[in-house]
Amino acid sequence: MSTLRLRVGKAIRRLRVDAGYSQEGFARACRFHRTYIGAIERGEKNITLDSIERIAKTLKVTVFDVFREAEHEA
């Protein structure tokens, strides 16, 4: 089983792609650097709740939706 950090990163990547964002465009929309988004999606960064909230708002989903998606990741 993968760590929660990795599962959340994979969920954010899937939600981002489903929303039609490139990684660079998404980072710009969230006001984050592209390398930071990449590190989150790879599970390399221990993302804060504030960052998850900003990402969720950009994706037009709830923070709960992000965690629910993460539960489906293996």
C-alpha positions as CSV (number, residue, x, y, z in Angstrom):
1,M,0.0,0.0,0.0
2,S,1.3,3.4,-0.9
3,T,1.6,6.3,1.5
4,L,-1.2,8.8,1.9
5,R,1.1,11.5,0.5
6,L,1.6,9.5,-2.7
7,R,-2.1,8.6,-3.0
8,V,-3.0,12.3,-2.6
9,G,-0.5,13.3,-5.2
10,K,-1.8,10.7,-7.7
11,A,-5.4,11.9,-7.0
12,I,-4.4,15.5,-7.6
13,R,-2.8,14.5,-10.9
14,R,-5.8,12.6,-12.0
15,L,-8.2,15.4,-11.1
16,R,-5.9,17.9,-12.8
17,V,-5.8,15.9,-16.0
18,D,-9.6,15.3,-15.9
19,A,-10.0,19.1,-15.6
20,G,-7.9,19.6,-18.7
21,Y,-5.0,21.3,-17.1
22,S,-1.4,20.9,-18.1
23,Q,0.9,20.8,-15.1
24,E,2.3,24.2,-15.9
25,G,-1.1,25.7,-16.5
26,F,-2.4,24.2,-13.3
27,A,0.5,25.5,-11.3
28,R,-0.1,29.0,-12.7
29,A,-3.8,28.8,-11.9
30,C,-3.0,27.7,-8.3
31,R,-0.2,30.3,-8.0
32,F,2.4,27.6,-7.3
33,H,5.6,26.8,-9.1
34,R,5.4,24.0,-11.6
35,T,8.1,22.0,-9.9
36,Y,6.2,22.2,-6.6
37,I,3.1,20.7,-8.3
38,G,5.2,18.0,-9.8
39,A,6.7,17.1,-6.5
40,I,3.2,17.0,-4.9
41,E,2.0,14.7,-7.7
42,R,5.0,12.4,-7.2
43,G,4.4,12.3,-3.5
44,E,7.7,14.0,-2.7
45,K,6.2,16.9,-0.8
46,N,4.3,16.7,2.4
47,I,1.5,19.1,1.2
48,T,-0.2,21.4,3.7
49,L,-3.9,21.6,4.2
50,D,-3.8,25.2,3.0
51,S,-2.2,24.0,-0.3
52,I,-4.8,21.2,-0.7
53,E,-7.5,23.7,-0.2
54,R,-6.0,26.0,-2.9
55,I,-5.6,23.1,-5.3
56,A,-9.2,21.9,-4.6
57,K,-10.6,25.4,-5.3
58,T,-8.7,25.6,-8.5
59,L,-10.1,22.2,-9.5
60,K,-13.6,23.3,-8.4
61,V,-13.9,20.3,-6.0
62,T,-13.9,20.1,-2.3
63,V,-11.0,19.1,-0.1
64,F,-13.1,16.0,0.8
65,D,-13.2,15.1,-2.9
66,V,-9.4,15.2,-3.1
67,F,-9.2,12.8,-0.1
68,R,-12.0,10.6,-1.4
69,E,-10.1,10.3,-4.7
70,A,-6.9,9.4,-2.8
71,E,-8.7,6.5,-1.1
72,H,-9.2,4.9,-4.5
73,E,-5.5,5.0,-5.3
74,A,-3.6,1.8,-4.7
